[in-house]
Amino acid sequence: MHRRVLLGIAASVAGSVGHSLGMAMQKRAHMRLGAHAGPVGRRRQRQQVWRDGQWQAGLALYLLSSTGPPMLALSMLPVFVTAPLAAVGLVANAAFARWILATSFTRTDALGTLLVVVGSGCVALFGAIDEPPLSLDELLRLYRRPLYAGFIALFSLAVAALIGLELFWRRRHRRLDGRTAGRAGAEALASLLVSSAPAVVYDSDAESEPLLSPSPASYDAVTRATPTPPAADPHSVADAMYRDYFYAASEGLLPCEIKTAQAEQTARYASGALSAVISGLICSQTLLLAKSGIGLVVLTAKGDMQFNDPLALAIVAGLVGTALANLYYIQRALSLCSTLTAVPLCFCSSSLAALLSSLVYFDQVRLLTPLQIAMIAAGIVHLAAGVVLLSLKSETHDSPLCLPPEPASGD
C-alpha cells in the first residue's frame, strides 16, 4: 500500500508541476502579444492567441499534465487527497512566475510556499485510505442518495450564479475596454495631426516703421510698464488647439481617463478572478467523474464489463464536458489576470469543492479515524493560509509590461 501511495503522490506532483509550467507559458504568450497589440488591438490579440507557437506548446503541456498523471493518481488515491496535494503546483507556479514572467519572489511568497508544502504533506499522509473500485450499481446507489442529490443541486445553483456574475463583469469589461481603445485611437489621431500641422510663425519684434512716432519719454514709459511676452511655441499652440477640438474639456480629461482606466481594470480583474473560481469548481467535478470512470475501467479490465449501461456513457460525456468547460474558463482567467492570482484561486475552489464532493458522494467520512480527520483539517487550514499568502501579490495593470528578454536566434 505504501508503494501505491508514494506512486500516486509522485504522479500528482508531476502533473501539478506540468500544469503550472503550461499555464506560465500560455500567460507569457498572452502578455507578449498584448504588449505588441496595444490597447486598440487587444481584443483581436485575444482572438488570435491560439496561433502563437508558445501558447500552443503551453496548451499541449497543460493538456498532457491534465490527463496521464491525474488519472494515475486518482487510481491510487482518494479525490480529497489528490486535490489538496496538487497545491505543490503553487510552489512551481511561484517559481515559474519568477523565471518565465519576471515576477519577484518575496518573503511572503516563501512563507506561503512553506505553508502549502506542510499542508499538502499533512493531507497526503493522514488522508491515504485503501479504497476499492466501485461498480456501476454502487455508483448508481451513491448518485440516488438524497444527501448527494441536495448537495449537487446547491452546487449547481452556486456555479450558475457565479457564471451569471462573471458574464456581467465580462460585458462591463468589454464596454470599458472598447471605450479605452476608442480614446487611444483618438489620441493617436490627434498626435498625428499635431505632428503634421504647419508651423505658425509669430513675430514679436517691434514694428520697424510705426504709424505714429511717440516721444522718447512716452515710449520708454510704455516699454517699461508692459514687458514683452515670450514667443509662443507654435507646436504647443497647435497641440492645444487639436486637444481642445478632440476632447472639448482639457481640464477634466485626465481625471476622466483615470476613472475609466480604473473601472476597466476592476472589471478585468473581477472577470478573470471569477473565471478562475468557476474553473476550479468545474475541475472538482471533473476529478469526481474521472475517479468514477477509472473505477469502471479497472473493473472492466478485470473482466466485469461496466460500459454496457447509459449511466457509464453519461459519466464519460460529463467528464468530457466538464474538462472542456474547465479549459475554457482557465484560459479566460489567464488572459485577464496574473498566474499568481488565477492559479491559487482555481486551486482553492477546486480543492474545497473536491473535498466536499468526495466526502459526500463516496461517503468516505466513515473510513477516517478522528485523528485523521483532525490532521486533514489542520492541513487544509495550512493550505488555505498558504494560498492566501501566494495570491496576495496580484499583477498591477498600471505598471508597464516587463518580461525577460527572448533568447536571440542565431542568423
Secondary structure as GFF3:
##gff-version 3
##sequence-region A 1 411
A	DSSP	alpha_helix	2	37	.	.	.	ID=ss1
A	DSSP	alpha_helix	42	48	.	.	.	ID=ss2
A	DSSP	three_ten_helix	49	51	.	.	.	ID=ss3
A	DSSP	alpha_helix	53	65	.	.	.	ID=ss4
A	DSSP	alpha_helix	68	74	.	.	.	ID=ss5
A	DSSP	alpha_helix	79	85	.	.	.	ID=ss6
A	DSSP	alpha_helix	88	99	.	.	.	ID=ss7
A	DSSP	alpha_helix	107	126	.	.	.	ID=ss8
A	DSSP	alpha_helix	136	143	.	.	.	ID=ss9
A	DSSP	alpha_helix	146	195	.	.	.	ID=ss10
A	DSSP	alpha_helix	216	225	.	.	.	ID=ss11
A	DSSP	alpha_helix	234	247	.	.	.	ID=ss12
A	DSSP	alpha_helix	250	301	.	.	.	ID=ss13
A	DSSP	alpha_helix	310	336	.	.	.	ID=ss14
A	DSSP	alpha_helix	339	361	.	.	.	ID=ss15
A	DSSP	three_ten_helix	365	367	.	.	.	ID=ss16
A	DSSP	alpha_helix	370	391	.	.	.	ID=ss17
###
